[in-house]
Amino acid sequence: MKVDVLLGLQWGDEGKGKVVDVLTPRYDIVSRFQGGPNAGHTLEFDGQKYVLRSIPSGIFQGGKVNIIGNGVVLDPLLFMKEAIELAQSGHDLTQRLFISKKAHLILPTHRILDAANEAAKGAAKIGTTGKGIGPTYTDKVSRNGLRVGDILENFEAKYAAAKKRHMEMIDSLNSLAVAKGGEPVNTDVTELEKQWMEGVEYLKKFKFIDSEHVINNYLKAGKSVLCEGAQGTLLDVDFGSYPFVTSSNTICAGACTGLGVAPNKIGDVFGIFKAYCTRVGSGPFPTELFDETGKKIRDIGHEYGAVTGRERRCGWIDLVALRYTIMLNGVTQLIMMKSDVLDTFETIKACTSYKVNGVETNEFPFSIDEGVEPVYVELPGWNCDLTKCKSEADFPQAFKDYIAFLEKELETPIKIVSVGPDREQTIER
C-alpha cells in the first residue's frame, strides 16, 4: 500500500478539512504531518460547525485511526481544550487518536518568544498567529526542543532548563523592542504555565507511539493511509514567499519527513485550491484585489480566519503560482473549493502569467515582493446558484468552461468540485 497526501496549493485556508472529512471513509488511517495549532480546518455537517487545529479531520469518521505525526508541533493546553470540546459533542478521542513521541511540544514560553520576536522586529514583523509555532520549530532545528516522549521521563527538569533559556532570550528581545521605541512583552507565564501543565497531564490519556513504525506497519498490513497537510504550499519554509512563510515544509515531501515514510511510498497527491485566491497576514500577493470586487469575494466567501478571526485578503486565481505548487508536490488530482463564491460575477479573471520588471514569464520567481504584475485573461461568469447542483450534469455551461480552462492551463484533472460548505455539497467528476 501507499500513502495518499492531501495538501493546499495556495496560501492556506483552501478547505482541506472538509475534503479530508469527505475522503476519510476510503481510508483506514488519517495523519497530520506538519504544522501546529495555527491550522484551522473547518468542517460543517448535520447543522454543526467544527474547527480542528491539531487533531486530524478524520476524527469524525467512526473507527478510523488518527495520528498526530512527528512533524507536528503540539501545544498541550490548546490540544486539551480542542479535545474536550470534541468530547462534549460526542466524539471520544482517546481510543482513536495516537500521538507521535517525536512531535515537538510548544511551551508557554514559546508563545512569549513569538510575541517578543514580533515586537523586536517592529514594522518588519511577519504577522504570525502568536501560537509559538515559529520558536518551537527554531528549538527543533537548533536541537533544543522538548518532545512528547520527554513527558515520560524526568520532564520537570527538562522543562525548567528550557524555560530558563527562553526567559533569557525574551529579556534580550524586550530590550531590543524598547530600544526601537516599542513596548516590551509581558513575561509573566505563571497562569499560562499552570494551565499548560494541566494540558500535559491530559495528554497522558492518549497513546504515545513511534509513529514511523506504526504507519509503515499499517502499510505492510495493507491498510490505507491519508496524510493531511496544514497551511498551504506557498507558505512552505523553502519554496513559499519567504520570509512570509510558516516554519515547516508544507509540500508533499514534508509528509515523508513528518511521518517517516519513504518517497516511494507516496501514492496519489490531492491538491486543493479555491476558485479564487486568499491570504492571511503579511506578505506579497500578486493578484490581491483592493477594490469592491475583493470585498465582495471576502463577504460572500466569509473569508475570516478559523483560528485567528483575521480578515483574509482576497484576489483572483493565480495560475502561475498553481502551476508551481502542482510541480513541487507532484499533484495527481486537483480539488476546487468554494466555486459558489463566484456565482454572481459577470466576469471572472484568471492570472495566466506575470510581468516581472516588464518581462513576461510563466515561472514563479525568486521574489514576488516588488515589480510583479499579473497578466489576466477574462472569462464569462455563470450567474447561477451552484449550491443547488447535485452532480456535474447540473453545472451551467460557463462553469464547465471555467473548469476546462483551468484543467488545460494546469495540465492536471480537477476531480472534485465543492459548491458549498456542507459535506454533501461536494461533487466528484
N, C-alpha and C positions, 0 to 999 in steps of 0.2 A: 504493500500500500504506500501511497504518497500523501504528503501534507498539502492541502489546498490553502492558499493565502488570500485574504481579503483585506484590501487597503485603500486608502483615499489617494486620489490623484491630484488634488488641488492643495489649498492651504488649510485643510481640515474642515470639519463640520459638513462633510459631504452626505451624511446619513448612513454611516457604517453600521450603527447599532441596529437600525431597523432591518437592514439587509441580512446581518448575521442571524437575527431572530427568524427571518424568513427561511434562510438556508439551513439552519440548525437541524431540523428534522432529518436531514440527509446524512448527518454525521453522528459519530459516537462521542467525540471529544471536541470541545471548543477551548482554545487557549489564547490568552493575551501574551504578546512577545516583547513589548516595549512600552515606554511612556509611564505616566503615573496618573494621579487624580486630577491632572489638567485636562484629561479626556472627559468628554461629556456625551455619552451615547444615549440618545433619546429614543424610547420605544413607546408606541401608543397602540393599545388593543383593549377590547372589551370596555371601552369608555374610560380607561385609566392611562395616565402618563407616568413613565418611569425614566429616571435619569441615572445611568450607570457610569461610575467614574473609574473604578479599579476592577470591578467584577466583570468577567466576560458576559457578553449579551446572550449567550446560550443558556443562561441560568433559568430562564422562564420555561424552558422545554424540559419536562419531567424526564428523569432517568438519564440525562446526559452528564458526562464528566466535564467539569470546568476547571481549567488550570491557569493560575497566575504564574507566568514563566519567569525565568531568571533575569531576563532583560527589563523587567518591570521594576519601578521604584514604588515602594508601598508605605503609606502613612497609616500606622495602626489606628490612630484616632479617627481619621476620615473613613477608613475601612470599616471600623466598628459602627459608626453612625449609618453608613450605607447598608451594611448587612442587617442591622437591627430594623431599619426601615423596611427592607425587603421581607424580613421575617414577619413583621407585623401585617404585611399584605398577604401572608400565607405561603411564602417561599422560604422554607428552611434550607439553609445553605451548607450546614456543617457536614452533611453526608455526601454532597456532590461538588464541593469546591475544594481543590487542593492548591497549596501554595509552595512554590519552589523555595528550598532552603537558601538558594543563591540569589534570590531577589534582594535588592538593597533597601534598607529602611530609611525613610525620611524622618529625621529627628526634629524635635521642636526648634532647635537652634538653626536648622536648615531654613526654616521659614523666616527667622530673623535675619539670617545671612542673605536671603533672597531680597528682602526689603532694603537691607543696608547696601547691598551691591547696586540696586537701582538708585538709591538716594545719592550714593557716591558718584554715579555717572551723570547726574544732573539732567541736562537737556538731551544727552545721548542715550538715555535709557531705552531698553529693548521692548518693554511692555510685557513683562512676564505675568503669569496668573497669580504669582505670590505664594505658591504652594510649596516652595522649597525644592522643586524638581531639579533645576539647574545646579545648585550647590550639592545636591545628593549625587548627581552624575559626576560632578567635579571630584568629589571624595572617592567615587568609584574608580575613576581613571588614575587618580593620584595614590591609589591603594591605601586609603584611609577610611573606607566605608565600613558600616556595620550591616550585616545581612540577617535575613530571617533566621537562619541557622544559628546565629550568635545568641539568640534568645535562650537557647537550650543550655548554655554553659557560661558561667562567670559573666553574666550580662551587665550587672550593675557597674562593675569595674570598667568594662569596655565602654559603657555609656558615659561614665564620669570623665574618662580620658578624652572622648570625642567632644563632649560638651565644653571642657576646659579649652581645648584647641579652638573651637568655634568662637568662644567668647573673646579670645584674644584677637581673632580676625575681625569680629564685629566692632570691637573698640577702635581698631585701626581704620576701618571703613567709616565709622561715625566721625572720626577726626577729619577725614578727607571731605566728607559731606559738609561739615561745619566750615572748613577752610574755603569751600566753594560757595558759601553763603546759604547752604541748605540746612535742614533740620536733622538732628540725629534720630535714629530709630529707638524705640523703647526696648531695652534689653531684659526686661523682667519676664522670665518664662515660667514662673512658679505655677500659676494656674494652668497654663497650657501643658506644662510638663506633667502635672498631676493627672489631667485628663488623658494625656498620651500614654502614660503608664497603665491606665485602665484599659486603653486600647491594646497594649501589648498583652495584658492578661487575657483579654477577649480573643486575641489572635490564637492563643494556645488551644482554643476549642477546635481549631481546624487542623487537618493533617498536613504536616510539612513533608515535602517529598524531594527526592533527587529527580527533578522534572525531566532532565535529559534522558535518564534511564527509563523512566515511566513512559514517556512519549514514544521512544524508539521500541520499547517492548510492546506497546499498543500496536504500532505499525507492523511488527513481526507477527502479531496475532491476527492481522487482517482487519484491524479497526481503522475507521476513517477519522481524520483529524482536520479541523478547520482552524486556522490561525487568524486572529483578529488584530489588525493594526490599530494604532491610535494616532491622532493628529493627521497630517497629510504629507505626501511626498515632498511638496515644496517647502516643508518645514524640516526636512532631513538635515542633520548637522553637517553632512558633507556636500550634499547636492542641492540643498534649498537656497533660499535668498539670504545667505549669510551676511551679517551676523543675526539677522532677524529670523532665527530658527529655534527649534526645540533642541534638547540636549542628547537626543538619541537618534539612531538610524531608523527612520520610518519606512524605508524601502523594503522590498521583498527580502533582500539579503539579511536584513535585521531579524527576520524570522529564524534564519539559520543560527545566528549568534545568540538570539534572545530565547531560543528553546533548546538548542543543542541538536538540531537536525542537519544532516549533510545536504549540500546543494542538489545532489542527485535524488533527494527525497522530496523535492518540491514538485507538485503536480500542477493543477490549474491555478492561475493567478487572476483573481477577480478585481478589476479596477473600478472604483466608484467615483463618479463626478456628478456635479449639478449641471442642469441645463444652462446655467449661468455661472458666475463665479463670486466667491466671497472671501473676505479675510478679516481676522480679528487682530486688534492691536497694531503696533507699529510695523513698518517695513514697506518695501516697494510693491506696487500692484498696478501693472501697466494698463489694464482695462477698467480700472476703477471709474465709476460714474459719480460726479459730484452734483448732478442736477436732479430734477424731479423724477427722471427715469430711475436713477439709483435709489431714490427714496421710495418710489413705488414698488420696486423689487423687494426692498427691505420690509416694507409694511405687509405686502401680500405674503411674502415668504416667512414672516415672523423671524427675521434674521437677528436674533439676540442670543448670546452665548448661553448654553445649557448650564454651565458651571458658574460662569462669571456674571452673566446677565448683560455683558458688554454688547453695545451696538456693533453689528458686523458691517464692514464696508462692502459694497456691492458693485458688480460690474458685469459686462458681457463675457461670454465664454471665451477662453483663451486657448486656441488650438495649438499654438507654438509650445506653450507650457504643457499641454496634454500629450502631444507627441513625445516630448522629452520624458515625461513621467511614465508613459507607456513603455518607452525604450528601457528606462532604468529598471523597471520592475518585471519586464518580460510578460506583460499583461496578455492573457489569452482570451478573456471575455470582459466586456465593458457593461457597467450598470449605470443608467442615467436616472438621477433623482430629481425630484421637485419640478418636473416638466410642467405641472399645472400652474406654477407661479407665473409662467409667461402666457397664460391663456388669453389675456385681454390686450396684448400688444399688437398693434397693426404691423409693425416692422420689427424684426429681430436681427441683431448684429452678431457676427462671429469674427474674432480676430484670427486671421489666417497667416499673418507674418508680422515681423517687427521692422521698423526702420530704426537702426542703431546709428546715431550720429549721421543720419541721412542715407545710410546704406541698408537696403532691404535684405533681410535674412529670414530663413525658416528655422534656424537653430537657436536654442535658448542660450543666451550669452553668459559670460562670466559674472557680469553685474547687470542688474536691471534697475539700479538706483536712479541713474540720470541718462538722458539722451535716448530713451526708448519710446518710440511712438508706435502704437498698434495700427496695423492696416486691416480694415474691416471689409467684409462682404455683407450685404443686406439680404435677408430672406423674408418672405411674407409670413406674417403671423397666422395662427389658425383660428383665432376668435371663436373658440369652442371650449366648453367646460369638460376638461379631460377627466375630472374626478368621477364622472358618470360612466367612463369607459370600463368595461368588464373584460375585454380582450383586444388584441391587436386589430381585429376586424372593425372595432368601433372607432379607431383613430381617424380623425379627419385627414384628408389628403395632404394638406400643408404640413401637418405634423409628421406624417410618413416621409414627406420630402426632407424635412429637417433631420430626421433620423438617418436617412440615406446619405445626405450631405455629410453628416458627421462621420459615418462609417467609412465613406470614401476618403475623407481628409485624414482620418486617424488609422486607417488600414487595419481596423480591429472590429469584430462584430459587437453590436450592442444587444445583449441577450435578455436583459431585464430593464423594464421601464417603470418607474414609480410615478403614479398620478395622484398621490395624496398621502397624508401622514399615516393612515391606518395600515396595519399589517396586510389587510385584504386588498388594498389599493396598489398592488404590485403585480405587474403583468409580464409574464415570460413570453419571449418570442421564439 
